Amino acid sequence: YLLRPVSAVLVYMALSVSWAAALPGRGPNVMGFWLLMAALAPYIGDSLWRRRNEARTLIMLWGLGVTLYIGIGVSLQLWIPGMWLLIYSSFATLLLIIGLRWFDDADSLWKCPFQILGGLGVAVLAYVFTFRDVWDEVGFNHARYHGTHFMHSGWFDVGLLLVIIAAALVNGMGLFRKRNLADGIWLLFPILCVIMFAINGMYDAEMLPTLIMNGYVLMLGITSIVSGVSRSSLTRVNLGMLMTSGLIITRFFDLDLAILPRALLFIVIGTGFLVVNLVMLKRKKV
């Protein structure tokens, strides 16, 4: 707080999350991680308010995003199976919303820590959620009341989810009106997860969330490609192609086909990547 060294902040965050991860089992003590993070809140808030675009502030935000991703994982009480799906999907979207609202005018990718961390979080989580096993025995009907799962401290997971949703709503006010369809689809991710969580918890219908999430990832990929082409953004195009091709390859491997069709698929997708990148580079030169 006195000398404002960014290295000390990064070390503090690393030690805090390491301490939480090293605690045996899960319980109220692990939630001390959030008290340690709360001690940084005034410093981070002041840096964002006065020096948002300075290099040391941006480095600190990169470290903060990674630390919170890890900290959420080690502090979850796991009383309600599948609650992590809602918390992580909401947190990744929260980072994306904050980035779009406060750092949308950045002139380079490294100056967009929350957009990058949030966008990658949404993309990776959405892909993981396309697997059926993720949705097995998810919901309040499968709540745990024994062993290392503490019923009372388990309400911390619910409270954390509500705090993340509230922060997303506060930062997202008016954001939908200013964004296009492609951005809006990314921001709908946690809403879709909540709906699927509720349906699966009531009816144990693992296949329905799996099918819907496969369609959602395909939609994310296609809209990212279209948006990237319209904005001449090679990053968006490559992200969309990576998501679309990754989903197609994964489902293709699920069919257990021979090696020749798989090899042909890789060749076609690789050729598509090359052609699209060459076309985009030519458009930029023009």
C-alpha positions as CSV (number, residue, x, y, z in Angstrom):
1,Y,0.0,0.0,0.0
2,L,2.9,2.4,0.7
3,L,5.4,1.6,-2.1
4,R,2.8,0.0,-4.5
5,P,5.1,-2.7,-5.9
6,V,3.3,-5.0,-8.2
7,S,5.7,-7.9,-7.5
8,A,4.7,-7.9,-3.8
9,V,1.0,-8.1,-4.9
10,L,1.7,-11.1,-7.1
11,V,3.7,-12.9,-4.4
12,Y,0.9,-12.2,-1.9
13,M,-1.8,-13.6,-4.3
14,A,0.4,-16.7,-5.0
15,L,1.0,-17.4,-1.3
16,S,-2.6,-16.9,-0.4
17,V,-3.9,-19.4,-3.0
18,S,-1.0,-21.8,-2.1
19,W,-2.0,-21.7,1.5
20,A,-5.6,-22.4,0.7
21,A,-4.7,-25.3,-1.5
22,A,-2.4,-26.8,1.1
23,L,-5.1,-27.0,3.8
24,P,-6.2,-30.6,4.4
25,G,-9.7,-31.4,3.3
26,R,-12.4,-28.8,2.8
27,G,-14.2,-26.7,5.4
28,P,-14.6,-23.3,6.9
29,N,-10.8,-22.7,7.1
30,V,-10.4,-22.8,3.4
31,M,-12.7,-19.8,3.1
32,G,-10.0,-17.7,4.8
33,F,-8.6,-17.3,1.3
34,W,-11.3,-14.8,0.5
35,L,-10.5,-12.8,3.6
36,L,-6.9,-12.6,2.3
37,M,-8.2,-11.4,-1.1
38,A,-10.5,-8.9,0.6
39,A,-7.4,-7.2,2.1
40,L,-6.3,-6.5,-1.5
41,A,-9.6,-5.0,-2.6
42,P,-8.9,-1.3,-1.7
43,Y,-5.5,-1.4,-3.4
44,I,-6.9,-3.0,-6.6
45,G,-9.9,-0.7,-6.6
46,D,-7.6,2.4,-6.3
47,S,-5.4,1.1,-9.1
48,L,-8.3,0.6,-11.4
49,W,-9.7,4.0,-10.6
50,R,-6.5,6.0,-11.0
51,R,-4.1,3.9,-13.1
52,R,-6.3,1.5,-15.1
53,N,-4.1,1.4,-18.2
54,E,-0.6,1.4,-16.5
55,A,1.5,-1.7,-17.1
56,R,1.8,-2.6,-13.4
57,T,-2.0,-2.5,-13.0
58,L,-2.5,-4.7,-16.0
59,I,0.0,-7.2,-14.8
60,M,-1.7,-7.3,-11.4
61,L,-5.1,-7.9,-13.1
62,W,-3.6,-10.8,-15.1
63,G,-2.4,-12.3,-11.8
64,L,-5.7,-11.6,-10.0
65,G,-7.7,-13.4,-12.7
66,V,-5.6,-16.5,-12.5
67,T,-5.5,-16.4,-8.7
68,L,-9.3,-16.2,-8.5
69,Y,-9.8,-19.1,-11.0
70,I,-7.6,-21.3,-8.8
71,G,-9.0,-19.9,-5.5
72,I,-12.5,-20.7,-6.5
73,G,-11.5,-24.3,-7.1
74,V,-9.8,-24.9,-3.8
75,S,-12.4,-23.1,-1.7
76,L,-15.5,-24.8,-3.1
77,Q,-17.2,-27.0,-0.5
78,L,-18.7,-29.4,-3.0
79,W,-21.8,-30.0,-0.9
80,I,-24.1,-29.7,-4.0
81,P,-22.7,-31.8,-6.9
82,G,-22.3,-29.7,-10.0
83,M,-22.4,-26.3,-8.3
84,W,-19.0,-25.7,-9.7
85,L,-20.5,-25.6,-13.2
86,L,-22.6,-22.6,-12.2
87,I,-19.9,-20.8,-10.3
88,Y,-17.2,-21.2,-12.9
89,S,-19.4,-20.3,-15.8
90,S,-20.7,-17.2,-14.0
91,F,-17.2,-16.2,-12.9
92,A,-15.8,-16.5,-16.4
93,T,-18.7,-14.5,-17.8
94,L,-18.2,-11.9,-15.1
95,L,-14.6,-11.4,-16.1
96,L,-15.7,-11.1,-19.7
97,I,-18.3,-8.5,-18.8
98,I,-15.9,-6.4,-16.7
99,G,-13.4,-6.5,-19.6
100,L,-15.9,-5.5,-22.2
101,R,-17.1,-2.6,-20.0
102,W,-13.9,-1.2,-18.7
103,F,-11.1,-2.3,-21.1
104,D,-12.9,-2.4,-24.5
105,D,-10.8,0.5,-25.8
106,A,-7.5,-1.3,-25.3
107,D,-5.2,-1.3,-28.4
108,S,-3.5,-4.7,-27.7
109,L,-4.5,-8.1,-26.3
110,W,-2.2,-8.0,-23.3
111,K,-4.1,-4.9,-22.2
112,C,-7.3,-6.9,-22.1
113,P,-6.7,-9.3,-19.2
114,F,-10.3,-9.9,-18.2
115,Q,-11.5,-10.2,-21.8
116,I,-8.9,-12.9,-22.5
117,L,-9.2,-14.8,-19.3
118,G,-13.0,-14.5,-19.3
119,G,-13.4,-15.4,-23.0
120,L,-11.0,-18.4,-22.7
121,G,-12.8,-19.5,-19.6
122,V,-16.2,-19.5,-21.3
123,A,-14.8,-21.3,-24.4
124,V,-13.0,-24.0,-22.4
125,L,-15.8,-24.5,-19.9
126,A,-18.4,-24.7,-22.7
127,Y,-16.4,-27.3,-24.5
128,V,-16.0,-29.4,-21.2
129,F,-19.7,-29.2,-20.6
130,T,-20.3,-30.9,-24.0
131,F,-19.4,-34.2,-22.4
132,R,-22.2,-36.3,-20.8
133,D,-20.2,-37.3,-17.7
134,V,-20.0,-33.7,-16.5
135,W,-23.8,-33.7,-16.0
136,D,-24.0,-37.1,-14.2
137,E,-25.7,-36.8,-10.8
138,V,-25.8,-33.0,-10.8
139,G,-28.2,-30.9,-8.7
140,F,-29.7,-30.4,-5.3
141,N,-31.2,-33.9,-5.3
142,H,-27.7,-35.3,-5.0
143,A,-26.5,-33.1,-2.1
144,R,-23.9,-34.7,0.1
145,Y,-24.4,-34.8,3.9
146,H,-21.5,-36.9,5.1
147,G,-17.7,-37.3,5.0
148,T,-15.7,-34.2,4.3
149,H,-18.7,-32.3,2.8
150,F,-19.9,-29.8,5.4
151,M,-23.6,-29.0,5.1
152,H,-23.4,-25.6,6.7
153,S,-20.2,-24.4,5.1
154,G,-21.6,-25.8,1.8
155,W,-23.9,-22.8,1.7
156,F,-20.8,-20.8,1.0
157,D,-20.9,-22.1,-2.6
158,V,-24.4,-20.8,-3.0
159,G,-23.4,-17.4,-1.5
160,L,-20.4,-17.2,-3.8
161,L,-22.6,-17.8,-6.8
162,L,-25.0,-15.1,-5.8
163,V,-22.2,-12.6,-5.3
164,I,-20.8,-13.4,-8.7
165,I,-24.2,-13.1,-10.4
166,A,-24.8,-9.7,-8.6
167,A,-21.5,-8.4,-9.7
168,A,-22.2,-9.5,-13.3
169,L,-25.6,-7.8,-13.2
170,V,-24.1,-4.5,-11.8
171,N,-21.3,-4.4,-14.4
172,G,-23.5,-5.7,-17.2
173,M,-26.2,-3.0,-17.0
174,G,-26.7,-1.5,-20.4
175,L,-23.9,-3.7,-21.9
176,F,-26.4,-5.8,-23.9
177,R,-27.7,-2.7,-25.7
178,K,-24.2,-1.7,-26.8
179,R,-23.0,-5.2,-28.0
180,N,-23.8,-7.1,-31.1
181,L,-25.3,-10.6,-31.3
182,A,-21.9,-12.4,-31.3
183,D,-21.0,-10.8,-27.9
184,G,-24.4,-11.4,-26.5
185,I,-24.2,-15.1,-27.1
186,W,-21.1,-15.3,-25.1
187,L,-22.7,-13.5,-22.2
188,L,-25.7,-16.0,-22.2
189,F,-23.4,-18.8,-21.1
190,P,-24.2,-18.9,-17.3
191,I,-27.9,-18.4,-17.9
192,L,-27.9,-21.5,-20.1
193,C,-25.9,-23.4,-17.5
194,V,-28.4,-22.5,-14.7
195,I,-31.3,-23.7,-16.9
196,M,-29.6,-27.0,-17.7
197,F,-28.5,-27.5,-14.0
198,A,-32.1,-27.1,-12.9
199,I,-33.6,-29.4,-15.6
200,N,-30.9,-32.1,-15.0
201,G,-31.4,-31.8,-11.2
202,M,-35.1,-32.5,-11.5
203,Y,-35.2,-35.2,-14.1
204,D,-31.6,-36.6,-14.3
205,A,-31.6,-36.0,-18.0
206,E,-27.9,-35.9,-18.8
207,M,-28.3,-36.2,-22.5
208,L,-30.4,-33.0,-22.8
209,P,-27.7,-30.6,-21.4
210,T,-25.1,-32.4,-23.4
211,L,-26.9,-31.9,-26.7
212,I,-27.7,-28.2,-25.9
213,M,-24.1,-27.4,-24.9
214,N,-22.8,-29.0,-28.1
215,G,-25.2,-26.8,-30.0
216,Y,-24.1,-23.8,-28.0
217,V,-20.4,-24.4,-28.6
218,L,-21.1,-24.7,-32.3
219,M,-23.0,-21.5,-32.2
220,L,-20.2,-19.7,-30.4
221,G,-17.7,-20.9,-33.0
222,I,-19.8,-19.9,-36.0
223,T,-20.7,-16.5,-34.6
224,S,-17.1,-15.8,-33.7
225,I,-16.0,-16.6,-37.2
226,V,-18.7,-14.4,-38.8
227,S,-17.9,-11.5,-36.3
228,G,-14.2,-11.9,-36.9
229,V,-14.6,-11.7,-40.7
230,S,-16.9,-8.6,-40.4
231,R,-14.4,-6.9,-38.1
232,S,-11.3,-8.1,-39.9
233,S,-10.2,-9.7,-36.6
234,L,-7.9,-12.6,-37.1
235,T,-8.0,-13.5,-33.4
236,R,-11.8,-13.9,-33.4
237,V,-11.7,-15.9,-36.6
238,N,-9.1,-18.3,-35.3
239,L,-10.9,-18.7,-31.9
240,G,-14.1,-19.5,-33.7
241,M,-12.4,-22.0,-36.0
242,L,-10.6,-23.6,-33.1
243,M,-13.9,-24.0,-31.2
244,T,-15.8,-25.3,-34.2
245,S,-13.1,-27.7,-35.4
246,G,-12.4,-28.9,-31.8
247,L,-16.0,-29.8,-31.3
248,I,-16.3,-31.6,-34.7
249,I,-13.1,-33.5,-34.1
250,T,-14.2,-34.6,-30.6
251,R,-17.6,-35.8,-31.8
252,F,-16.0,-37.4,-34.8
253,F,-13.7,-39.4,-32.5
254,D,-16.7,-40.5,-30.5
255,L,-17.9,-42.4,-33.6
256,D,-14.8,-44.7,-33.4
257,L,-14.1,-44.6,-37.1
258,A,-11.1,-45.9,-39.0
259,I,-7.8,-44.0,-39.2
260,L,-8.3,-42.8,-42.8
261,P,-11.5,-40.7,-42.2
262,R,-9.8,-39.2,-39.2
263,A,-6.7,-38.3,-41.2
264,L,-8.9,-36.7,-43.9
265,L,-10.8,-34.7,-41.3
266,F,-7.5,-33.3,-39.9
267,I,-6.3,-32.4,-43.4
268,V,-9.6,-30.6,-44.3
269,I,-9.6,-28.6,-41.0
270,G,-6.0,-27.7,-41.4
271,T,-6.5,-26.6,-44.9
272,G,-9.5,-24.5,-43.8
273,F,-7.4,-22.8,-41.1
274,L,-4.7,-22.0,-43.7
275,V,-7.1,-20.6,-46.3
276,V,-9.0,-18.5,-43.9
277,N,-5.9,-17.0,-42.4
278,L,-4.4,-16.2,-45.9
279,V,-7.7,-14.5,-46.9
280,M,-7.8,-12.4,-43.7
281,L,-4.2,-11.4,-44.1
282,K,-4.8,-10.2,-47.7
283,R,-7.9,-8.3,-46.5
284,K,-5.8,-6.5,-43.9
285,K,-3.1,-5.6,-46.4
286,V,-5.7,-4.1,-48.7
